[in-house]
């Protein structure tokens, strides 16, 4: 995405090996991120690459999973500003603990959610402000930066039909909020607030077509 800048309190990271790629899938809940990520991991292996590291946000590390429980549980009434800080903390831990070492070892990383989620959910729909989210994430979770971000575009109505009843606190925020999130993702793909290669993919199509489009974009950055 944007050029990496020195982060506050940044510890030295292992150097990324040439050829290792950091790939992000993002979009509304129910757009098919997990299914597509698994498919892309399989395609990367079939292409002769080392087994990719498949991650999810928030989570993947022990600290990240603990943050996930706090952020998504209906037991906690969090304001959007706190949500954003928690997401940034989980992301920074994942980048240092998992992403940077994997890239240094020559492994591709496929991650479900990244900066677009925080920008859409907390920055736009949550009202924290787009500029504040960019400032926060550039300061605390800016590197390693993704080589490709795929935005899986699906309307909030279609997403609700696919996923069914709300499973967590953020999914339960209501139709107007979810509509704002879906529209924010489309804007993100157009405006690319963190820079980098961002591609919107129509996720309303059959899975095979979505997967083919995604693999075509991934192939361009390998």
Phi, psi and omega in degrees: 000243179286163177298139182294134174240159182298129180266151178298126178069021184292132175267152179302137179247152174297147184287136179293136175285142176300132178102334177288137186238143177251112187244135183239135172246129183218161180156179182296159174300129180096002183278349177104022183301311185296315180297316181292322179299317178297320178296315181295322177300318177296318179296321179297318178293319179295336177279002176090013180268160178300152181306121183290160173264119183259118184238161173227154178235147343290151180142209177077321172260165177300316178295319181296322179292324176295319177295321179302316181298318179293315186292326187258342183292140177286355178286342185246121178266085185269142172279156184303326179298319178291320175305313182298317179295320178296317179297319179296320180294314179298321181293316179300317179298317180296318180299314183286319187278326188238310188293306182301314178297322179296314179296324178293331179273001179087014180264137172290153177238128175245116188239130174273111181083148175196216184306322181304324180298312181295320179297317184283309186286308183269317184292311184268294184294326181276348176081010178294326180111132184297315182297322179294321178294316178300315180299315180299310186285328175293330180281324191242345185211046189266348184211145359294147180266146179296147173277336181205134173241121177256120176265114180273104188274118178214138180294155180296327179293316178295322179296317179297319179298322181287315188271340180079212184297151180299134181258343182215179186297320182287321176296335184272010185284353174107162187295320182296318178297314182295325176295318177300319180297313181300317179293324179296321178298320179296318176297320180301315181298328179280316189270335180045065186298341176253008182075200177077183181270114181234127183232131175271134179237132179290107183269006178279349182281171175302151185305319181300320179290319178297316180297320179296318178296318180295316181295324178299319179290319178298318182301330181291338182254359180283000000 
